[in-house]
Amino acid sequence: MATTPGYLTDWPWKPLGTFKYVVLAPWVIKCTYDFMTADANKRDYGVMSIFPFLLVRMLNNQFWISLSRYKTAKGTNRIVDKTIEFEQVDRERDWDDQILFNGILYYLGYYSLDGAKQLPLWRLDGVIIVTLLHVGAVEFLYYWLHRALHHHYLYNRYHSHHHSSIVTEPITSVIHPFGEHLAYFLLFSIPLLTMTLTKTGSIVAFAGYVTYIDVMNNMGHCNFELIPKIAFDIFPPLKYLMYTPTYHSLHHTQFRTNYSLFMPFYDYIYGTLDKSTDTLYERSLKQKEESPNVVHLTHLTTPESIYHMRLGFASVASKPYASKWYLRLLWPVTIWSMLVTWIYGKTFVVERNIFKNLKIQTWAIPKYKIQYFMEWQRETINGLIEEAILEADRKGVKVLTLGLLNQNEELNRSGELFIRRNPKLKVKVVDGSSLAVAVVLNTIPKGTTQVVFRGYFNKVACSLALALCHKGIQVVTSREDDYQRLKSKLESANDQERLVLSRTYSQKVWLVGDGLSKEEELKATKGTIIIPYSHFPPTKVNKGCFYYSTPAMVTPKHLENVDSCENWLPRRVMSAWRIAGILHGLEGWNVNESGKEMFNVDKIWRASLEHGFTPLIKSFN
């Protein structure tokens, strides 16, 4: 919101929430009906292209959002080295409001102005009119409107809402109060109305001008520089005719300079050009790809997970993972993305964080959860993981953590396979098992005397069971092989007595891993506490049970650039496996944690608390 919100701050359809898109429905239905009932030779293809054009505009915006987030995560040509938080994502989540508003006005213009009907595909005179009016009228009027919006009265009531985003993203360009958007649309309608009234309009001129505005808006609000210097060297006057992301970024950090829309010549004329524009531009172009200290290697989960990543839909990624009905409407895009990653995919940077002086990146393997259970895919997946480890080693990364199924024991023995293949690795491979064990141990309620293990019994489960036996808590297993495996590791007779083989379901505390069936889960008695030690949460089908989170901790406030959720975890909550890598990097522990190797559980737990990480559920022990 603006500092002191003025009149017409909110959009008229704000009370509709996510159902706001219905405001376009009457117009789409009417134009479709008119088109279908008209004579074949009188059908107007111009009006039928309005709705598809609105969809194309949304896709265009999304392309710029994903590109900008990807480039800034890598660090390439980054301009402002500051961070984005959830507050900005929430403020900018309704970036499509202006497209809905434009759509309504397009339909109104079509049905009220004769010159908007039966438009030809192309007319040169209309294109010339649009070009001249934009350069001569729109750019000039926008400059003075923009300066007026920086007057304290209008700034506090309207424009401060836009400037709340110091670090801009492409969608920042359209985040304004409704009243401010009215002024902008009146301004941009000058060329469009002139074409309409003079009957020189064409579909190309209309669509081209609006696309030009969208592209320039999005490009100018990227936080990375993408205009090559050679363009200005070949044609020096270009610097008066086209701004750059650096140029507009200075406006968001300095506020009183670089007011121009897309063509900076009015800033040159009226002396409001920021003197550091050229210097910052050249410095941003020289900004190299960032070399992180710690890398967390994850992968895609479900087909819809591409939308939940930080590079996907910002508003969806800012909430815990959940299947959304409207994402199913995007199945053509989803299928296409799956095919691309299936046939040809490379590990890519998902996000970047900063913790104290530690630079952290998350990389994603372009493989889905289902592929990890296909035996014929294992070699390919291990190849991608190994390639990522070697790339991290070349970049001087200190620690790489294996997230989700990348550390599957059956796949690569919790990363041991890669260390054996590459004995000269400098980067340390950490599976984070020790912190996962510590989190679960400190989550079990105080006074617990008995726990049962269900689901897949892995490295974490084994370490947990041994630690619980040492603490005097009875450990129940339902599988003979798990029972024998644990018994062979327990040296004390007292500890062995605490290990029980039982197939009953009366226990009140369940520690569960992957592979827990729904049938087994439903057999839990009412009031049972289910604590996962797995990466993936159980299905939560038994309403009588209390389900705890997968091993995770709340991050300190000084962990920067946190604007998306990690899979199904709440905001600012991070999985134990991922935190483990950060702690190894902070403490300088120059050891691997892979295969059968387990880092000291008590030591890593103390370190997590010392660095400000807190449990989701306070320890009751």
GIURMO-V5377 format. One record per residue. RES is the residue in three letters. SS is DSSP state (A for helix, B for strand, O for the rest). PHI is phi in degrees with one decimal (* if undefined). BURIAL is + if it has 24 or more other ideal C-beta (glycine too) atoms within 12 Angstrom, else -. Layout:
RES;SS;PHI;BURIAL, RES;SS;PHI;BURIAL
This chain:
MET;O;*;-, ALA;O;-68.0;+, THR;O;-57.4;-, THR;O;-131.0;-, PRO;O;-52.9;-, GLY;O;-95.8;+, TYR;O;-66.6;-, LEU;O;57.0;-, THR;O;-75.7;+, ASP;O;-84.0;-, TRP;O;-71.9;+, PRO;O;-57.9;-, TRP;O;-96.7;-, LYS;A;-54.6;-, PRO;A;-60.8;-, LEU;A;-75.8;-, GLY;A;61.6;-, THR;A;-72.7;-, PHE;A;-90.8;-, LYS;A;-62.1;+, TYR;A;-67.9;+, VAL;A;-67.5;-, VAL;A;-64.4;+, LEU;A;-87.6;+, ALA;A;-55.5;-, PRO;A;-58.4;-, TRP;A;-70.7;+, VAL;A;-64.2;+, ILE;A;-64.6;-, LYS;A;-64.2;-, CYS;A;-67.6;+, THR;A;-66.4;-, TYR;A;-63.7;-, ASP;A;-61.5;-, PHE;A;-67.1;-, MET;A;-72.4;-, THR;A;-90.8;-, ALA;O;-78.6;-, ASP;O;-60.9;-, ALA;A;-56.2;-, ASN;A;-85.6;-, LYS;A;-113.2;-, ARG;O;-68.2;-, ASP;O;-101.5;+, TYR;A;-76.1;-, GLY;A;-65.0;+, VAL;A;-69.3;+, MET;A;-71.3;+, SER;A;-89.7;+, ILE;A;-63.0;+, PHE;A;-64.0;+, PRO;A;-57.9;-, PHE;A;-65.4;+, LEU;A;-63.4;+, LEU;A;-65.5;-, VAL;A;-63.6;-, ARG;A;-62.4;+, MET;A;-64.3;+, LEU;A;-64.4;-, ASN;A;-61.3;+, ASN;A;-62.4;+, GLN;A;-64.4;+, PHE;A;-58.1;+, TRP;A;-67.4;+, ILE;A;-61.2;+, SER;A;-64.6;+, LEU;A;-61.6;+, SER;A;-63.3;+, ARG;A;-66.8;+, TYR;A;-66.2;+, LYS;A;-67.7;+, THR;A;-71.6;+, ALA;A;-65.1;+, LYS;A;-74.8;+, GLY;O;93.3;+, THR;O;-67.0;+, ASN;O;57.4;+, ARG;B;-61.7;+, ILE;O;-97.0;+, VAL;O;-102.3;+, ASP;O;-91.4;+, LYS;O;-121.9;-, THR;O;-118.4;+, ILE;O;-110.8;+, GLU;O;-123.5;+, PHE;A;-59.7;+, GLU;A;-57.5;-, GLN;A;-68.8;+, VAL;A;-60.4;+, ASP;A;-64.4;-, ARG;A;-68.9;+, GLU;O;-105.5;+, ARG;O;-71.0;+, ASP;O;-99.4;+, TRP;O;-67.3;+, ASP;O;-84.0;+, ASP;A;-57.8;+, GLN;A;-67.8;+, ILE;A;-72.4;+, LEU;A;-61.1;+, PHE;A;-62.0;+, ASN;A;-61.0;+, GLY;A;-59.8;+, ILE;A;-61.5;+, LEU;A;-68.2;+, TYR;A;-62.7;+, TYR;A;-65.4;+, LEU;A;-61.2;-, GLY;A;-62.7;+, TYR;A;-63.3;+, TYR;A;-81.3;-, SER;A;-110.1;-, LEU;O;-120.1;+, ASP;A;-63.1;-, GLY;A;-68.1;+, ALA;A;-91.0;+, LYS;O;-95.7;+, GLN;O;50.9;-, LEU;O;-71.5;+, PRO;B;-73.8;-, LEU;O;-68.8;-, TRP;O;-148.6;-, ARG;O;-144.6;-, LEU;A;-66.5;-, ASP;A;-62.7;-, GLY;A;-66.1;+, VAL;A;-63.5;+, ILE;A;-63.7;-, ILE;A;-61.3;+, VAL;A;-60.8;+, THR;A;-62.6;+, LEU;A;-65.9;-, LEU;A;-69.2;+, HIS;A;-66.4;+, VAL;A;-66.5;+, GLY;A;-84.8;-, ALA;A;-107.9;+, VAL;A;-62.6;+, GLU;A;-62.7;+, PHE;A;-66.1;+, LEU;A;-65.4;+, TYR;A;-63.1;+, TYR;A;-54.8;+, TRP;A;-76.3;-, LEU;A;-62.9;+, HIS;A;-63.6;+, ARG;A;-65.3;+, ALA;A;-64.9;-, LEU;A;-66.0;+, HIS;O;-91.3;+, HIS;O;-68.5;-, HIS;A;-55.1;-, TYR;A;-66.3;-, LEU;A;-72.8;+, TYR;A;-65.0;+, ASN;A;-66.0;-, ARG;A;-91.9;+, TYR;O;-134.1;+, HIS;A;-70.6;+, SER;A;-64.2;+, HIS;A;-61.6;+, HIS;A;-67.3;+, HIS;A;-81.5;+, SER;A;-63.8;+, SER;O;-93.4;+, ILE;O;-71.5;+, VAL;O;-91.1;+, THR;O;-88.4;+, GLU;O;-121.7;+, PRO;A;-49.9;+, ILE;A;-73.1;+, THR;A;-57.8;+, SER;A;-59.6;+, VAL;A;-113.5;+, ILE;O;-90.9;+, HIS;O;-139.8;+, PRO;O;-61.7;+, PHE;A;-57.5;+, GLY;A;-60.5;+, GLU;A;-68.9;+, HIS;A;-64.2;+, LEU;A;-59.6;+, ALA;A;-64.2;+, TYR;A;-65.3;+, PHE;A;-67.3;+, LEU;A;-59.2;-, LEU;A;-67.9;+, PHE;A;-72.7;+, SER;A;-80.2;+, ILE;A;-56.7;+, PRO;A;-64.5;+, LEU;A;-67.8;+, LEU;A;-68.9;+, THR;A;-62.6;+, MET;A;-60.5;+, THR;A;-65.5;+, LEU;A;-69.3;-, THR;O;-90.9;-, LYS;O;54.8;-, THR;O;-113.4;+, GLY;O;-73.4;+, SER;B;-151.8;+, ILE;A;-62.4;+, VAL;A;-63.8;+, ALA;A;-64.9;+, PHE;A;-64.0;+, ALA;A;-64.4;+, GLY;A;-64.9;+, TYR;A;-67.5;+, VAL;A;-65.3;+, THR;A;-65.6;+, TYR;A;-59.0;+, ILE;A;-62.5;+, ASP;A;-62.7;+, VAL;A;-63.2;+, MET;A;-66.8;+, ASN;A;-60.5;+, ASN;A;-64.4;+, MET;A;-61.5;+, GLY;A;-67.6;+, HIS;O;-103.1;+, CYS;O;-70.4;+, ASN;O;-97.2;+, PHE;B;-144.9;+, GLU;O;-89.2;+, LEU;O;-128.4;+, ILE;O;-85.7;+, PRO;O;-68.9;-, LYS;A;-64.0;-, ILE;A;-61.8;-, ALA;A;-62.5;-, PHE;A;-80.2;+, ASP;A;-71.2;-, ILE;A;-71.2;-, PHE;O;-132.9;-, PRO;O;-52.9;-, PRO;O;-62.9;-, LEU;A;-60.1;-, LYS;A;-68.2;+, TYR;A;-90.4;-, LEU;A;-106.5;+, MET;O;-147.0;+, TYR;O;-83.7;+, THR;O;-126.2;+, PRO;A;-56.2;+, THR;A;-61.3;+, TYR;A;-56.5;+, HIS;A;-78.8;+, SER;A;-60.8;+, LEU;A;-63.0;+, HIS;A;-64.5;+, HIS;A;-80.1;+, THR;A;-101.8;+, GLN;A;-104.4;+, PHE;O;73.6;+, ARG;O;-106.0;-, THR;O;-137.9;+, ASN;O;52.9;+, TYR;O;-84.4;+, SER;O;-59.6;+, LEU;O;-74.5;+, PHE;O;-114.5;+, MET;O;-117.0;+, PRO;O;-73.3;+, PHE;A;-64.6;+, TYR;A;-71.8;+, ASP;A;-67.7;+, TYR;A;-67.1;+, ILE;A;-65.1;-, TYR;A;-98.4;-, GLY;O;71.9;-, THR;O;-108.8;+, LEU;O;-74.7;+, ASP;O;-70.9;+, LYS;O;-67.0;-, SER;O;-92.2;-, THR;A;-57.0;+, ASP;A;-65.2;-, THR;A;-64.7;-, LEU;A;-65.5;+, TYR;A;-59.6;+, GLU;A;-68.3;-, ARG;A;-67.2;-, SER;A;-66.8;+, LEU;A;-64.0;+, LYS;O;-86.9;-, GLN;O;-65.6;+, LYS;O;-85.9;-, GLU;O;-60.2;-, GLU;O;-75.8;+, SER;O;-102.4;+, PRO;O;-78.8;+, ASN;O;-91.3;+, VAL;B;-132.3;+, VAL;B;-124.5;+, HIS;B;-107.5;+, LEU;B;-101.9;+, THR;B;-117.3;+, HIS;B;-155.4;+, LEU;O;-70.8;+, THR;O;-110.3;+, THR;O;-94.3;+, PRO;O;-56.2;+, GLU;O;-77.1;+, SER;A;-65.5;+, ILE;A;-62.8;+, TYR;A;-82.6;+, HIS;A;-89.5;+, MET;O;-72.3;+, ARG;O;-60.2;+, LEU;O;-78.4;+, GLY;O;-89.0;+, PHE;O;-85.1;+, ALA;A;-57.9;+, SER;A;-69.2;+, VAL;A;-73.9;+, ALA;A;-67.1;+, SER;O;-83.0;+, LYS;O;-126.8;+, PRO;O;-56.1;-, TYR;O;-57.2;+, ALA;O;-156.4;-, SER;O;-71.2;-, LYS;O;-107.5;-, TRP;A;-63.1;-, TYR;A;-71.2;-, LEU;A;-70.3;-, ARG;A;-69.4;-, LEU;A;-69.2;-, LEU;A;-94.5;+, TRP;A;-55.8;-, PRO;A;-61.8;-, VAL;A;-68.0;+, THR;A;-61.7;+, ILE;A;-62.7;-, TRP;A;-62.0;-, SER;A;-66.0;+, MET;A;-64.3;+, LEU;A;-64.9;-, VAL;A;-63.2;-, THR;A;-70.3;+, TRP;A;-69.2;-, ILE;A;-82.3;-, TYR;O;-142.9;-, GLY;O;-147.5;+, LYS;O;-127.2;-, THR;O;-59.4;+, PHE;B;-133.3;+, VAL;B;-79.1;+, VAL;B;-98.1;+, GLU;B;-155.7;+, ARG;B;-134.4;+, ASN;B;-130.7;+, ILE;B;-129.1;+, PHE;B;-129.2;+, LYS;O;57.8;-, ASN;O;-103.3;-, LEU;B;-93.5;+, LYS;B;-95.2;+, ILE;B;-122.9;+, GLN;B;-127.7;+, THR;B;-110.9;+, TRP;B;-110.0;+, ALA;B;-122.1;+, ILE;B;-78.6;+, PRO;O;-77.1;+, LYS;O;-132.9;+, TYR;O;-95.5;+, LYS;A;-53.2;+, ILE;A;-61.3;-, GLN;A;-70.0;+, TYR;A;-70.3;+, PHE;A;-101.3;-, MET;O;-97.6;-, GLU;A;-59.1;-, TRP;A;-74.0;-, GLN;A;-94.9;+, ARG;A;-61.3;-, GLU;A;-62.0;-, THR;A;-64.0;+, ILE;A;-64.4;+, ASN;A;-61.2;+, GLY;A;-64.3;-, LEU;A;-67.2;+, ILE;A;-64.9;+, GLU;A;-63.9;+, GLU;A;-61.4;+, ALA;A;-66.5;+, ILE;A;-63.5;+, LEU;A;-66.6;+, GLU;A;-64.0;+, ALA;A;-61.9;+, ASP;A;-63.6;+, ARG;A;-64.4;-, LYS;O;-84.6;+, GLY;O;82.9;-, VAL;O;-65.0;+, LYS;O;-83.4;+, VAL;B;-136.3;+, LEU;B;-126.3;+, THR;B;-101.1;+, LEU;B;-96.1;+, GLY;O;-100.0;+, LEU;A;51.5;+, LEU;A;-82.3;+, ASN;A;-64.1;+, GLN;A;-110.6;+, ASN;O;-55.4;+, GLU;A;-61.3;+, GLU;A;-73.3;-, LEU;A;-80.9;+, ASN;A;-147.4;+, ARG;O;54.4;+, SER;O;56.3;+, GLY;O;91.3;+, GLU;A;-61.4;+, LEU;A;-55.4;+, PHE;A;-75.3;+, ILE;A;-69.3;+, ARG;A;-68.6;-, ARG;A;-71.6;-, ASN;O;-128.0;-, PRO;O;-64.9;-, LYS;O;-96.6;-, LEU;O;-59.9;+, LYS;O;-91.8;-, VAL;O;-69.3;+, LYS;B;-94.7;+, VAL;B;-95.0;+, VAL;B;-124.3;+, ASP;O;-94.2;+, GLY;O;74.2;+, SER;A;-60.9;+, SER;A;-61.9;+, LEU;A;-71.7;+, ALA;A;-60.6;+, VAL;A;-62.9;+, ALA;A;-62.0;+, VAL;A;-63.5;+, VAL;A;-65.4;+, LEU;A;-58.6;+, ASN;O;-91.3;+, THR;O;-106.3;+, ILE;O;-60.2;+, PRO;O;-58.8;+, LYS;O;-62.4;-, GLY;O;89.6;-, THR;O;-65.7;+, THR;O;-112.0;-, GLN;B;-149.7;+, VAL;B;-132.5;+, VAL;B;-123.3;+, PHE;B;-100.2;+, ARG;B;-136.3;+, GLY;O;91.0;+, TYR;O;-64.3;+, PHE;O;-96.8;+, ASN;O;-117.5;+, LYS;A;-58.3;+, VAL;A;-64.1;+, ALA;A;-62.2;+, CYS;A;-62.0;+, SER;A;-64.2;+, LEU;A;-62.0;+, ALA;A;-61.2;+, LEU;A;-63.9;+, ALA;A;-64.2;+, LEU;A;-67.6;+, CYS;A;-61.5;+, HIS;A;-63.4;+, LYS;O;-83.1;+, GLY;O;89.9;-, ILE;O;-97.0;+, GLN;B;-70.6;+, VAL;B;-110.8;+, VAL;B;-110.3;+, THR;B;-121.1;+, SER;O;-106.3;+, ARG;O;-121.4;+, GLU;A;-61.3;-, ASP;A;-65.5;-, ASP;A;-65.9;+, TYR;A;-61.0;+, GLN;A;-66.9;-, ARG;A;-61.0;-, LEU;A;-71.2;+, LYS;A;-60.0;+, SER;O;-69.2;-, LYS;O;-96.0;-, LEU;O;-91.7;+, GLU;O;-86.0;-, SER;O;-78.0;-, ALA;A;-65.0;-, ASN;A;-63.0;-, ASP;A;-64.4;+, GLN;A;-63.9;-, GLU;A;-66.4;-, ARG;O;-82.3;+, LEU;B;-96.8;+, VAL;B;-128.3;+, LEU;B;-101.3;-, SER;O;-152.1;-, ARG;O;-112.1;-, THR;O;-83.1;-, TYR;O;-124.7;-, SER;O;-88.1;-, GLN;O;-63.8;+, LYS;O;-95.4;+, VAL;B;-125.6;+, TRP;B;-107.9;+, LEU;B;-104.6;+, VAL;B;-120.5;+, GLY;O;-114.8;+, ASP;O;-63.4;+, GLY;O;90.7;+, LEU;O;-72.8;+, SER;O;-77.8;-, LYS;A;-62.1;-, GLU;A;-61.9;-, GLU;A;-67.3;+, GLU;A;-63.0;+, LEU;A;-69.9;-, LYS;O;-82.4;+, ALA;O;-65.2;+, THR;O;-74.4;-, LYS;O;-59.7;-, GLY;O;89.5;-, THR;O;-65.4;+, ILE;B;-95.6;+, ILE;B;-109.5;+, ILE;B;-114.8;+, PRO;B;-75.7;+, TYR;O;-112.7;+, SER;O;-94.1;+, HIS;O;-68.6;+, PHE;O;-97.1;+, PRO;O;-74.1;+, PRO;O;-67.9;+, THR;O;-74.4;+, LYS;O;58.6;-, VAL;O;-92.3;-, ASN;O;-95.8;+, LYS;O;-70.5;-, GLY;O;-85.9;-, CYS;O;-102.8;+, PHE;B;-104.9;-, TYR;B;-100.5;+, TYR;O;-95.5;+, SER;O;-73.8;+, THR;O;-61.1;+, PRO;O;-52.8;+, ALA;B;-160.1;+, MET;B;-139.7;+, VAL;B;-79.5;+, THR;O;-83.0;+, PRO;O;-66.0;+, LYS;O;-65.0;-, HIS;O;-84.7;-, LEU;B;-77.7;+, GLU;B;-94.8;+, ASN;O;67.9;+, VAL;O;-96.7;+, ASP;O;-132.7;+, SER;O;-145.8;+, CYS;O;-94.5;+, GLU;O;-85.6;+, ASN;O;53.8;+, TRP;O;-94.6;+, LEU;O;-80.7;+, PRO;O;-65.7;+, ARG;O;-62.0;+, ARG;O;58.4;+, VAL;B;-116.3;+, MET;B;-128.0;+, SER;B;-64.9;+, ALA;A;-60.4;+, TRP;A;-63.7;+, ARG;A;-73.4;+, ILE;A;-63.6;+, ALA;A;-56.3;+, GLY;A;-64.3;+, ILE;A;-62.9;+, LEU;A;-65.2;+, HIS;A;-61.6;+, GLY;A;-70.1;+, LEU;A;-66.7;+, GLU;A;-83.8;+, GLY;O;72.1;-, TRP;O;-71.1;+, ASN;O;-92.3;-, VAL;O;-136.4;+, ASN;O;-86.9;+, GLU;B;-129.3;+, SER;O;-153.1;+, GLY;O;57.8;-, LYS;O;-88.3;-, GLU;O;-69.3;-, MET;O;-129.7;+, PHE;O;-71.9;+, ASN;O;-61.4;+, VAL;A;-64.9;+, ASP;A;-65.2;-, LYS;A;-66.1;-, ILE;A;-73.8;+, TRP;A;-67.1;+, ARG;A;-61.9;-, ALA;A;-63.2;+, SER;A;-61.3;+, LEU;A;-70.4;+, GLU;A;-63.1;-, HIS;O;-89.9;+, GLY;O;97.9;-, PHE;O;-77.6;+, THR;B;-125.7;+, PRO;B;-66.4;+, LEU;O;-64.4;+, ILE;O;-118.8;+, LYS;O;-57.1;-, SER;O;-64.9;-, PHE;O;-106.6;-, ASN;O;-88.6;-
